[in-house]
Amino acid sequence: MRSSPAFAVSSLELPAVAAADRIAGLLVLLAALFAAGACARAGAGAWLVAALVLAGVLESARRLVAWRRASGSPAHRLDFLGDGTLWLSAPGKPACRVLVGRGTRLLGPSVFLDLHAASPVLAGRYRYWLLPFDAPEQVLRHWSVVLPRCWRVAST
């Protein structure tokens, strides 16, 4: 089992802004516009319709600013080593070991990563929902085999 290619050293580039984040932003805007349209058809006041449209536009603008800020920051890279550990690195910073959190899930062809870093350089919780738009499907399939192994290492 150790000689399986799934347990070889591998790395995964984590996008600064994942496709799931962009889709969620679009859904927020569409939901606000739909709610505003439904209220307008129901005869609600113009102030309520305007408030819903404004809320949707402001939230979308906030997300757009956050995406632009994140796009300027260097992308993270997740490395899996043969001993079952995961390391997170960013350009110009030393790599730090991360643990797989409880939120890590395999959702159909996608992977939701919940990573915990304890290093002072990259301390914090990192969450990524990777879709086939972010990485090739073969890569995501490979990591669906790697992540459960990392969970066992992290929980021992």
JOUR-V621738 format. One record per residue. N is the residue number from 1. RES is the residue in one letter. OMEGA is omega as a letter, one per 20 degrees, with the letter a starting at -180 (none if undefined). NEAR is the number of other C-alpha atoms within 8 Angstrom. D_FIRST is the distance of its C-alpha to the first C-alpha in Angstrom with 1 decimal. Layout:
[[N,RES,OMEGA,NEAR,D_FIRST] [N,RES,OMEGA,NEAR,D_FIRST]]
This chain:
[[1,M,r,3,0.0] [2,R,a,4,3.8] [3,S,r,6,5.4] [4,S,a,7,5.4] [5,P,r,5,9.1] [6,A,a,8,9.2] [7,F,r,9,8.3] [8,A,r,10,10.8] [9,V,a,8,14.3] [10,S,r,7,16.4] [11,S,a,8,19.7] [12,L,r,8,21.9] [13,E,r,8,25.7] [14,L,a,9,27.3] [15,P,r,8,30.7] [16,A,r,11,33.8] [17,V,a,9,34.9] [18,A,r,12,32.5] [19,A,r,10,33.6] [20,A,r,9,33.4] [21,D,r,8,36.0] [22,R,r,9,38.3] [23,I,r,8,38.1] [24,A,r,8,38.9] [25,G,r,10,41.9] [26,L,r,9,43.2] [27,L,r,8,42.8] [28,V,r,11,44.8] [29,L,r,12,47.6] [30,L,r,9,47.7] [31,A,r,9,47.8] [32,A,r,12,50.7] [33,L,r,11,52.6] [34,F,r,8,52.0] [35,A,r,9,53.3] [36,A,r,13,56.2] [37,G,r,9,57.0] [38,A,r,8,56.8] [39,C,r,11,59.1] [40,A,r,11,61.5] [41,R,a,7,61.7] [42,A,r,6,62.3] [43,G,r,6,65.3] [44,A,a,9,63.9] [45,G,a,7,65.7] [46,A,r,7,65.1] [47,W,r,6,64.1] [48,L,r,10,61.1] [49,V,r,13,60.0] [50,A,r,9,60.5] [51,A,r,8,58.6] [52,L,r,12,55.6] [53,V,r,11,55.6] [54,L,r,8,56.1] [55,A,r,9,53.2] [56,G,a,14,50.8] [57,V,r,9,52.0] [58,L,r,8,51.8] [59,E,r,10,48.3] [60,S,r,12,47.2] [61,A,r,8,49.1] [62,R,r,8,47.4] [63,R,r,9,43.9] [64,L,r,8,45.0] [65,V,r,8,46.1] [66,A,r,8,42.9] [67,W,r,10,40.9] [68,R,r,8,43.2] [69,R,a,8,42.7] [70,A,r,9,38.9] [71,S,r,9,39.0] [72,G,a,6,40.8] [73,S,a,7,38.2] [74,P,r,8,35.3] [75,A,r,10,32.0] [76,H,r,12,29.1] [77,R,r,11,25.7] [78,L,a,12,22.5] [79,D,r,12,19.9] [80,F,r,13,16.3] [81,L,a,11,15.3] [82,G,r,8,12.1] [83,D,r,4,13.1] [84,G,r,9,13.1] [85,T,r,13,16.8] [86,L,r,12,19.0] [87,W,r,12,22.1] [88,L,r,13,25.1] [89,S,r,12,27.6] [90,A,a,11,31.0] [91,P,r,7,33.0] [92,G,r,4,35.2] [93,K,r,7,33.5] [94,P,r,7,30.9] [95,A,r,8,27.5] [96,C,a,12,26.9] [97,R,r,11,23.9] [98,V,r,12,23.8] [99,L,r,12,22.6] [100,V,a,13,21.6] [101,G,a,10,24.6] [102,R,a,5,25.2] [103,G,a,7,26.5] [104,T,a,11,23.3] [105,R,r,7,23.0] [106,L,a,9,21.6] [107,L,a,7,24.8] [108,G,r,5,24.5] [109,P,a,10,23.8] [110,S,r,11,24.6] [111,V,r,14,23.0] [112,F,a,13,25.3] [113,L,r,14,24.3] [114,D,a,13,26.0] [115,L,r,12,25.5] [116,H,r,12,27.3] [117,A,a,14,28.3] [118,A,a,10,30.2] [119,S,r,8,31.3] [120,P,a,5,35.1] [121,V,a,7,34.6] [122,L,a,8,32.5] [123,A,r,9,33.1] [124,G,a,7,32.9] [125,R,a,8,31.1] [126,Y,r,9,29.8] [127,R,r,8,29.4] [128,Y,r,9,28.4] [129,W,a,10,28.3] [130,L,r,14,26.7] [131,L,r,12,27.7] [132,P,r,10,27.0] [133,F,a,7,30.2] [134,D,a,9,28.7] [135,A,r,9,25.5] [136,P,a,8,24.3] [137,E,r,8,22.7] [138,Q,r,6,19.5] [139,V,r,9,19.2] [140,L,r,13,19.8] [141,R,r,9,17.2] [142,H,a,9,14.6] [143,W,r,9,15.9] [144,S,r,10,15.9] [145,V,a,9,12.1] [146,V,a,11,12.4] [147,L,r,9,15.4] [148,P,r,8,14.2] [149,R,r,9,11.8] [150,C,r,13,14.9] [151,W,r,11,17.0] [152,R,r,8,15.2] [153,V,a,9,15.8] [154,A,a,9,19.3] [155,S,r,5,20.3] [156,T,none,4,19.5]]
